[in-house]
Amino acid sequence: MREGLEACRQHGYRILFVTGSRRYYSRFGFVSASSAGLSLPLGDPTHDMVLELSPGVLSQVEGKVLFPREAWGPWIVGSGDE
C-alpha cells in the first residue's frame, strides 16, 4: 500500500479517493471525504475517504467529486454524465 501511494505521488497525483474501511485506510493517512468537504458519487460517507498527496491541496477544493463514466461503469449513477 505504501509503495502504491508513493507511486501515485511520483506520478503527480495530488488527491486520492477510496471507498473502503476507515479502520484500514486511516492508518495510511486517509480521512473521511465528508470531513474534507467532499462527497463522492456513491454517497456512502461512512466509507468514502480521501488522502492529500500534495500538501494543502484539500484546502483548495470542496463539493461533489465527479468521475468519468469509465471509472465506475454504466451501472453507477453519479458518474458526472447526468
N, C-alpha and C positions, 0 to 999 in steps of 0.2 A: 504494500500500500504506500509506504513512504517513498519508494522508488517511483511509483506511478505519479505521485503528487509532485515530486521533483521534476519528472519528465514534463509534466504539464507546465511547470514554471519555466523550464528551459525552452519550451516551445512558445512561450509568450502568453499563455492563458492568464487572465487576471482574476477570474472568479470561477469557482467550480461548484456545481449543484449536484446533489444526490437526493434520492428518496430512499430512506432506509432507517435503520436503528440508531436512535440518538445515543444510546449507550455505547455502541460500537464506534460511530463516526466522530463523536465528540473527543475521543482520545487522540484524534489527528487534527483537532482544531476546528472542526465544523461546528457551526452554531445554527440554531433554528432560523430558517429563512424569514419567518414572520417577525422574529426579534430584530432582524436586519432591515425590516420594512419591505420585504419582498414576498410575493405569493407565486407559487408555481401552478401550472395548468391543471394538475390532478387534484388540487385543492385539499390536500391532507397535511395541514400544518403540523401535525404530530410527528410526521416523518420527513418533511421537506427540510433539507439542510443546505447550508452554503459555507464555502471556505474562501476567504480572501487570500489570493495568491500574490497579489500586488498590494503592498501596504497603502491603506487609505482609500482603496477603490470602492469599498462598500458605502462609504460616506457620500459618494458621488451618484449613487443610484437608489431608486425606490420604485415600488409599484409591482405590476403583474409581469412576470417573466414569460416571454413568448418564444417558442422554439419552432423551427421549420417542421412541417409535417413529417419529413423524412426521419426526424429524431424520435418520433413517437409511433408513427404508423397511422394508418387511416382510422383505426378503431378508437383513438383518443380524441376527445373533444377538448378544445382549448389549445390547439397547436399553433394558433396565430393565423389560420386561414379563414376564420369566420368573417 
